[in-house]
């Protein structure tokens, strides 16, 4: 009754409507503890008397009369179909004319005094979905609606009194089966991507260049190549001869080898450059004879020759 309109609004509805069919409640839905918008089970309703009192104050409501309607004695039925209901609810009232009634009360009736456009159905199982398949309930429901419907009228079903409705929500649908499977899959993909890329986050690390500046890398690379092909002594000797010849040519020193090396030795001492050509040759000869097999010796000789050449030609 708390969801019914007030007395003034109720009177206005009865005056303005062509006909009103009042169906009294029989069951009450118990919400699910996990989801309040879902009905878990139904129990017998205890509000039918209060609802009926708003329309027929002197009426008496009788609930759950045991036995099937087939065992009841129908005293009046203006229709060709008979109801088929378990534990039927009935109403008794002097203001109600029984269209379908028994010796114990009225199942469907019309108010005869103050509102002749008001019809009362005491038990909803006739028009309930599960009741349509029983006996002649479907035919009877159509006949009752035709009885109450005025000429040219329309039928309006108002079920707002149920009290439970599913609210449309995009986020609720995402976390409801079957869309919850896709949502869970997407969240797992995001978590895995974050976990995989977590180590790549942070300040950029400046790595050293692949090739360091200067010619030292090139010299080391040349020595490594010579060591790989086992021609270090031969190539080192070629490098020594070429360096002596190029230095003498740029300094415009001419003559045979002894004269050239003598004048280079004098100039080297003047420029304080390390001139150790005999020692260089001795080291390379020992490597060529196989008495030493150490690539570090070749590297030492090549670097010494390179420094001597730079000091003689560039003064550095």
QUIMOKA-V283863 format. One line per field, one symbol per residue. phi: phi as a letter, one per 40 degrees, with the letter a starting at -180 (. if undefined). psi: psi as a letter, one per 30 degrees, with the letter a starting at -180 (. if undefined). A space follows every 50 residues. Layout:
BEGIN
phi->???
psi->???
END
This chain:
BEGIN
phi->.cccccccccccccccccabbcbccbbbccccccaccbccabbdcbbccc ccccbbcccbbbbfccgccccccccaacbcbbcbbcfccbbbaccbcccb abcbibcbabcbbcaccbbbbcbcccbcccccccfbcccccccccccccc dgcbbbcbbcccgbacccacccccbbcccccccccccccccccccccccc chccccccccbccgcccccccccccccccgbccccccccccccccccccc cfbbhccccccccccccccccfccbbcccccccccccccgcbbbcccccc cccccccccccccbgb
psi->ffgllleeeeeeeeefkekkjjjkkflkkklkefjfgkkelklkkggeee eeffejfglkkjlhjlllfffljjfkjflfkkljkkikklkkkfgkkjej laffakeklkkfdfifgkkkjfkffegleffffkbgeeeeeeeeeeefkl kgllkkkjgffefkkjkkkeeeeegkkfffeeeeeeeeeeeeeeeegeff lakkkjklkejlllfeeeeeeeeeeeeeghgeeeeeeeeeeeeeeeeeef ghklaaeeeeeeeeeeeeeeghkjjheeeeeeeeeeeefgfkijfeeeee eeeeeeeeeeeeefg.
END
